[in-house]
């Protein structure tokens, strides 16, 4: 039986660090596990300009401990200019543009309503090698919420990939077998990585029963929403496959307890404290614990053209209980009060 594993200190390529009084707590929790992160731009107001994104990144850096590096993305809109795309290509602190379909998730009202209206931007991004991160769901109210990712693939993603064969894409927080198949079918063009996907700990651990069985579970509610068991198993297979097109992106999304446990609770799971132990359990359950290092520490950095980290961390097989709240009592972590069998031992 494996009692501990040593990993290259991992990175989290999809997090929400917010921008306010909770940010210091969120960064502290995140930095315990991860060396580098990509912070999402769906703030209020969203980060639509390089200048404002760099100012935000600077605020994050001022609150970050030594050895922790926050990168950011820029929020794509139909009014984004070609000059802004050029500026992103020249700004190493900004890793990508993030496409939010308008209304798809938290703070996405300023997002894209017609993807075709951004095709001229995608053409410029393709030429300059700028990465496009995509929240892949349609927002048509007539489409069942459990089918919105699959419908997005058919109606938006596949036409986009056909139109722009060299555009580099990260399909964020995938949740379905269809998404896994899409990434695998388009992962490489001319021997170069073309499309990749991030996978969250909650989507590896839970199927949609975790939302509803035994009562409504607001702290398990995220977007894209949890899916059937067949989809969860497809995600596990992708994560542990040693395919470089799948890597870690926790989508850790902090919301106050009052906002989660409300009559209209918000979407998001807070895993900044313990994402890595949740991933480790999923990999161990699949008999592929030896592949966690590539998924967590190597493949994402390679896709974004960054060197691997040099520090190591140790996870040990030791049962512990997830706290009911963060230290400042502001946030309820995913699996609060439940036991996990892996924990971070040292850095």
TORNU-955593 format. One line per field, with one value per residue (C-alpha): x, y, z; residue number from 1. Coordinates in nm, 4 decimals, decimal comma, padded with zeros to 6 digits. Last residue first. Layout:
xx: [X; ...]
yy: [Y; ...]
zz: [Z; ...]
num: [NUM; ...]
//
This chain:
xx: [00,6468; 00,5080; 00,2413; -00,0548; -00,3374; -00,4869; -00,7714; -01,0397; -01,3101; -01,6186; -01,6998; -01,6963; -01,6889; -01,6419; -01,5191; -01,7523; -01,6260; -01,6238; -01,5353; -01,1951; -01,0094; -01,2112; -01,5263; -01,6515; -01,2990; -01,2250; -01,1554; -00,8314; -00,7245; -00,3578; -00,2057; 00,0635; 00,1044; 00,4504; 00,5450; 00,8391; 00,9843; 01,1309; 00,8224; 00,7944; 00,8800; 00,6017; 00,4696; 00,1005; 00,0445; 00,3615; 00,2607; -00,0760; 00,0763; 00,3384; 00,2277; -00,1248; -00,1864; 00,1760; 00,2191; -00,1114; -00,0012; 00,1513; -00,1841; -00,3367; -00,5348; -00,8643; -00,9419; -00,5896; -00,6414; -00,9721; -00,8226; -00,5284; -00,7621; -00,9470; -00,6162; -00,5069; -00,8238; -00,7872; -00,7867; -00,8549; -01,1547; -01,4493; -01,7307; -01,9282; -02,2813; -02,4982; -02,7967; -03,1382; -03,3278; -02,9886; -02,7396; -02,4599; -02,4885; -02,5081; -02,2092; -02,0019; -01,8862; -01,5444; -01,4965; -01,2250; -01,2432; -00,9935; -00,7994; -00,5655; -00,4756; -00,6075; -00,4484; -00,1252; -00,2814; -00,1550; -00,4968; -00,5701; -00,7659; -00,9379; -01,0596; -01,1778; -01,3705; -01,5346; -01,6321; -01,7986; -01,9889; -02,1282; -02,2193; -02,4578; -02,3709; -02,2660; -02,3618; -02,1348; -02,1615; -02,1429; -02,3733; -02,2060; -02,2228; -02,5966; -02,6804; -03,0569; -03,1868; -03,0935; -03,0028; -03,0119; -02,6790; -02,4567; -02,6823; -02,5441; -02,2170; -01,9355; -01,5616; -01,4087; -01,6468; -01,5753; -01,1996; -01,2152; -01,0964; -00,9194; -00,9212; -00,6776; -00,6929; -00,4142; -00,0967; 00,1499; 00,2303; 00,0709; -00,2538; -00,3014; -00,5917; -00,8768; -01,0377; -00,9286; -01,0758; -01,4096; -01,4277; -01,3685; -01,6309; -01,8858; -01,8169; -01,9278; -01,8177; -01,5364; -01,3984; -01,2571; -01,2090; -00,8647; -00,8132; -00,5193; -00,6415; -00,4644; -00,7681; -00,9769; -01,2983; -01,3155; -01,2442; -01,5131; -01,7692; -01,6955; -01,7174; -02,0360; -02,3335; -02,2239; -01,9940; -02,2367; -02,5163; -02,3033; -02,2295; -02,5928; -02,7404; -02,7712; -02,9242; -03,1966; -03,2025; -03,5127; -03,3500; -03,0787; -02,7588; -02,5204; -02,2317; -01,8573; -01,6754; -01,3892; -01,0236; -00,8714; -00,4902; -00,3005; -00,0711; -00,0475; -00,2077; -00,4767; -00,5534; -00,6054; -00,8440; -01,0192; -01,0764; -01,2314; -01,4531; -01,5851; -01,9269; -01,9617; -01,9634; -02,2896; -02,3929; -02,0430; -02,0068; -02,1031; -02,3629; -02,1006; -02,0645; -02,1274; -02,2252; -02,3773; -02,5469; -02,3506; -02,1371; -01,8049; -01,4944; -01,1692; -00,8697; -00,5344; -00,2187; -00,1898; 00,1304; 00,3341; 00,1970; 00,2912; 00,0156; -00,2268; -00,1374; -00,2062; -00,5474; -00,6176; -00,5219; -00,7712; -01,0391; -01,2735; -01,6271; -01,7804; -01,6407; -01,3506; -01,2474; -00,8677; -00,6914; -00,4624; -00,1347; -00,0795; 00,2657; 00,3332; 00,6922; 00,6993; 00,3575; 00,0948; -00,0901; 00,1172; 00,1051; -00,2749; -00,2836; -00,0347; -00,2526; -00,5453; -00,3444; -00,2302; -00,5889; -00,6930; -00,4232; -00,4844; -00,8499; -01,1685; -01,1253; -01,4876; -01,6544; -01,7296; -01,4953; -01,5165; -01,1422; -01,0308; -00,7073; -00,4528; -00,2478; 00,1133; 00,2866; -00,0114; -00,0975; -00,0563; -00,0735; -00,4468; -00,5361; -00,3297; -00,4603; -00,8212; -00,7632; -00,5942; -00,8719; -01,1558; -01,1455; -01,1629; -01,0829; -01,1871; -00,9264; -01,1225; -00,9167; -00,8452; -00,4917; -00,3983; -00,0279; 00,1466; 00,4604; 00,6434; 00,4949; 00,6105; 00,3739; 00,2955; 00,1662; 00,1300; 00,0000]
yy: [02,1604; 01,9242; 01,6667; 01,7587; 01,5204; 01,2042; 00,9929; 01,2592; 01,2620; 01,4819; 01,7880; 02,0230; 01,8231; 02,1408; 02,4264; 02,6629; 03,0210; 03,3171; 03,1501; 03,3315; 03,0004; 02,8515; 02,6694; 02,3209; 02,1829; 01,8818; 01,5851; 01,3900; 01,0407; 00,9910; 00,8643; 01,1266; 01,3875; 01,5349; 01,8507; 01,9273; 02,2551; 02,2882; 02,3977; 02,2908; 02,5459; 02,7452; 02,7177; 02,7317; 02,3729; 02,2555; 02,4145; 02,2416; 01,9009; 01,8957; 01,9461; 01,8210; 01,5788; 01,4657; 01,4273; 01,2398; 00,9584; 00,7369; 00,7405; 00,5440; 00,2649; 00,4432; 00,4817; 00,6177; 00,8800; 00,9915; 01,0000; 01,2069; 01,4573; 01,5085; 01,5431; 01,8082; 02,0143; 02,0617; 02,4200; 02,5983; 02,3699; 02,6116; 02,4893; 02,7334; 02,8233; 03,0719; 02,9868; 03,1225; 03,0827; 03,1192; 02,8681; 02,9527; 03,3300; 03,3107; 03,0769; 03,3381; 03,2348; 03,1060; 02,9413; 02,6780; 02,6045; 02,3246; 02,3295; 02,0341; 01,8831; 01,6969; 01,7425; 01,5772; 01,2310; 01,0358; 00,8639; 00,9426; 01,2611; 01,1238; 00,8036; 01,0030; 01,2359; 00,9428; 00,7939; 01,1204; 01,1213; 00,7729; 00,8715; 01,1411; 01,5143; 01,7806; 02,1335; 02,3467; 02,5350; 02,4390; 02,3093; 02,0789; 02,3447; 02,3796; 02,0177; 01,9802; 01,6871; 01,3249; 01,2747; 01,6083; 01,7592; 01,4588; 01,2524; 01,4618; 01,2720; 01,3462; 01,2882; 01,3669; 01,6563; 01,7966; 01,7779; 01,9882; 01,8962; 02,1357; 02,0720; 02,0913; 02,1905; 02,2480; 02,0833; 02,0678; 01,7578; 01,9174; 01,9652; 01,7902; 01,7609; 01,7676; 01,4225; 01,3809; 01,7157; 01,6404; 01,2903; 01,4279; 01,6966; 01,4384; 01,2264; 01,5220; 01,7649; 01,9816; 02,2473; 02,4720; 02,3773; 02,5287; 02,6361; 02,7114; 02,8360; 02,6461; 02,4892; 02,8072; 02,7482; 02,3778; 02,4404; 02,7094; 02,4886; 02,2089; 02,4367; 02,6266; 02,4116; 02,0563; 02,1280; 02,3794; 02,1199; 01,8758; 02,1415; 02,2477; 01,8997; 01,8819; 02,2308; 02,1199; 02,3455; 02,5664; 02,8381; 02,8787; 02,9443; 02,7216; 02,5850; 02,5637; 02,8091; 02,8625; 02,9598; 03,1018; 03,0949; 03,3602; 03,2159; 03,5426; 03,4209; 03,2210; 03,5133; 03,7339; 03,4821; 03,4391; 03,8136; 03,8212; 03,5307; 03,7240; 03,8091; 03,4394; 03,3679; 03,5582; 03,6592; 03,6872; 03,7853; 04,0994; 03,9080; 03,6495; 03,7451; 03,3883; 03,1447; 03,1071; 03,4463; 03,5710; 03,2870; 03,3339; 03,3356; 03,3786; 03,5322; 03,3830; 03,3737; 03,7317; 03,7890; 03,7311; 04,0440; 04,0719; 03,8422; 04,0206; 04,3545; 04,2120; 04,0895; 04,4351; 04,5883; 04,3579; 04,5144; 04,3507; 04,4776; 04,1300; 04,0568; 03,8450; 03,8707; 03,8676; 03,5884; 03,6144; 03,4731; 03,4395; 03,3304; 03,1742; 03,1156; 03,3949; 03,4596; 03,6475; 03,9606; 04,2059; 03,9630; 03,9663; 04,3457; 04,3370; 04,0889; 04,3260; 04,6187; 04,3943; 04,3014; 04,6672; 04,7616; 04,4630; 04,5525; 04,3470; 04,2499; 04,2234; 04,4905; 04,3108; 04,0158; 03,7495; 03,7585; 03,4081; 03,3650; 03,1325; 02,9721; 02,9032; 02,7276; 02,5353; 02,3542; 02,5919; 02,8799; 02,8238; 02,8628; 03,1796; 03,3189; 03,2655; 03,4214; 03,7275; 03,7580; 03,7631; 04,1411; 04,2227; 04,0970; 03,7404; 03,4610; 03,2390; 02,9489; 02,7722; 02,6633; 02,5287; 02,4451; 02,1587; 02,1317; 01,8412; 01,5469; 01,3080; 01,0288; 00,8766; 00,5579; 00,3440; 00,0000]
zz: [00,1120; 00,3733; 00,4532; 00,2361; 00,3102; 00,1688; 00,3134; 00,3268; 00,5943; 00,5856; 00,7969; 00,4991; 00,1748; -00,0334; 00,1811; 00,3680; 00,3562; 00,5942; 00,9246; 00,9303; 00,9523; 00,6657; 00,7639; 00,8550; 00,8456; 00,6226; 00,8474; 00,8308; 00,7279; 00,6526; 00,3301; 00,2815; 00,0120; -00,0242; -00,2065; -00,4325; -00,5550; -00,9052; -01,0954; -01,4569; -01,7243; -01,8913; -02,2466; -02,1560; -02,2701; -02,0975; -01,7687; -01,7857; -01,8600; -01,5856; -01,2272; -01,1676; -01,4533; -01,4853; -01,1085; -01,0704; -01,3014; -01,0298; -00,8490; -01,1353; -00,9668; -01,0426; -00,6722; -00,6253; -00,8969; -00,7458; -00,3956; -00,5156; -00,6835; -00,3561; -00,1691; -00,4252; -00,4012; -00,0262; 00,0959; -00,2347; -00,2871; -00,2658; -00,4904; -00,7047; -00,8074; -00,6190; -00,4021; -00,4955; -00,1663; 00,0009; 00,1399; -00,1057; -00,0630; 00,3164; 00,3233; 00,1415; -00,2028; -00,3050; -00,6449; -00,6832; -01,0559; -00,9809; -01,3061; -01,3372; -01,6726; -01,9754; -02,3198; -02,2064; -02,2135; -01,9110; -01,8979; -01,5321; -01,6044; -01,9147; -01,7474; -01,4474; -01,6785; -01,8573; -01,5193; -01,4206; -01,7507; -01,6978; -01,3409; -01,4641; -01,4555; -01,2054; -01,3136; -01,5289; -01,3068; -00,9415; -00,6702; -00,4200; -00,1474; -00,2076; -00,1276; -00,1753; 00,0268; 00,0885; -00,2763; -00,4584; -00,5548; -00,4855; -00,7104; -00,9970; -01,0030; -00,7664; -00,7206; -01,0590; -01,1213; -00,7769; -00,8272; -01,1456; -01,4948; -01,7316; -02,1024; -02,3926; -02,7577; -03,0112; -02,8846; -03,1764; -03,3875; -03,6968; -03,5038; -03,1685; -02,9248; -03,1762; -03,1422; -02,7810; -02,6835; -02,8474; -02,6946; -02,3445; -02,4035; -02,5224; -02,2145; -02,0082; -01,7366; -01,8712; -01,6378; -01,9132; -02,2771; -02,3297; -02,6907; -02,9200; -03,2569; -03,5350; -03,7037; -03,6850; -03,8814; -03,7956; -03,4275; -03,4170; -03,5927; -03,3410; -03,0369; -03,1152; -03,2192; -03,1444; -02,8491; -02,7021; -02,7175; -02,5184; -02,2576; -02,2270; -02,1916; -01,8109; -01,8033; -02,0438; -02,3502; -02,3774; -02,1678; -02,4356; -02,2395; -02,4312; -02,2304; -02,2866; -02,0633; -02,3046; -02,2635; -02,5829; -02,6024; -02,7965; -03,0646; -03,2608; -03,5841; -03,4017; -03,1736; -03,4815; -03,6351; -03,3010; -03,2842; -03,6334; -03,5254; -03,2265; -03,3721; -03,4547; -03,0827; -03,0453; -02,6930; -02,5469; -02,1830; -01,9945; -01,7936; -01,6943; -01,3283; -01,2043; -01,4805; -01,8276; -01,8520; -02,1521; -02,2893; -02,1133; -02,3297; -02,1389; -02,3169; -02,2317; -02,0225; -01,9038; -01,7022; -02,0190; -02,1899; -02,5602; -02,6916; -02,4598; -02,6226; -02,9693; -02,8566; -02,7154; -03,0515; -03,2235; -03,0078; -02,7573; -02,8185; -02,8568; -02,5147; -02,3891; -02,0246; -01,9911; -01,8062; -01,5054; -01,3706; -00,9982; -00,8815; -00,5393; -00,4286; -00,1729; -00,0296; -00,2288; -00,1150; -00,3210; -00,6135; -00,6146; -00,6277; -00,9157; -01,1021; -01,0602; -01,2011; -01,4849; -01,5641; -01,5557; -01,8062; -02,0300; -02,0652; -02,0177; -01,6538; -01,5442; -01,3285; -01,1028; -01,1425; -01,4099; -01,4927; -01,3847; -01,1933; -01,3530; -01,0815; -00,9946; -00,7046; -00,5697; -00,2486; 00,0453; -00,2014; -00,2540; 00,1142; 00,1549; -00,1748; -00,0680; 00,2729; 00,1206; -00,1377; 00,1157; 00,1711; -00,1964; -00,5445; -00,6202; -00,6292; -00,8669; -00,9972; -01,3265; -01,4174; -01,0760; -01,0579; -00,8825; -00,6691; -00,8284; -00,6487; -00,3800; -00,2798; 00,0578; 00,2185; -00,0939; 00,0000]
num: [347; 346; 345; 344; 343; 342; 341; 340; 339; 338; 337; 336; 335; 334; 333; 332; 331; 330; 329; 328; 327; 326; 325; 324; 323; 322; 321; 320; 319; 318; 317; 316; 315; 314; 313; 312; 311; 310; 309; 308; 307; 306; 305; 304; 303; 302; 301; 300; 299; 298; 297; 296; 295; 294; 293; 292; 291; 290; 289; 288; 287; 286; 285; 284; 283; 282; 281; 280; 279; 278; 277; 276; 275; 274; 273; 272; 271; 270; 269; 268; 267; 266; 265; 264; 263; 262; 261; 260; 259; 258; 257; 256; 255; 254; 253; 252; 251; 250; 249; 248; 247; 246; 245; 244; 243; 242; 241; 240; 239; 238; 237; 236; 235; 234; 233; 232; 231; 230; 229; 228; 227; 226; 225; 224; 223; 222; 221; 220; 219; 218; 217; 216; 215; 214; 213; 212; 211; 210; 209; 208; 207; 206; 205; 204; 203; 202; 201; 200; 199; 198; 197; 196; 195; 194; 193; 192; 191; 190; 189; 188; 187; 186; 185; 184; 183; 182; 181; 180; 179; 178; 177; 176; 175; 174; 173; 172; 171; 170; 169; 168; 167; 166; 165; 164; 163; 162; 161; 160; 159; 158; 157; 156; 155; 154; 153; 152; 151; 150; 149; 148; 147; 146; 145; 144; 143; 142; 141; 140; 139; 138; 137; 136; 135; 134; 133; 132; 131; 130; 129; 128; 127; 126; 125; 124; 123; 122; 121; 120; 119; 118; 117; 116; 115; 114; 113; 112; 111; 110; 109; 108; 107; 106; 105; 104; 103; 102; 101; 100; 99; 98; 97; 96; 95; 94; 93; 92; 91; 90; 89; 88; 87; 86; 85; 84; 83; 82; 81; 80; 79; 78; 77; 76; 75; 74; 73; 72; 71; 70; 69; 68; 67; 66; 65; 64; 63; 62; 61; 60; 59; 58; 57; 56; 55; 54; 53; 52; 51; 50; 49; 48; 47; 46; 45; 44; 43; 42; 41; 40; 39; 38; 37; 36; 35; 34; 33; 32; 31; 30; 29; 28; 27; 26; 25; 24; 23; 22; 21; 20; 19; 18; 17; 16; 15; 14; 13; 12; 11; 10; 9; 8; 7; 6; 5; 4; 3; 2; 1]
//
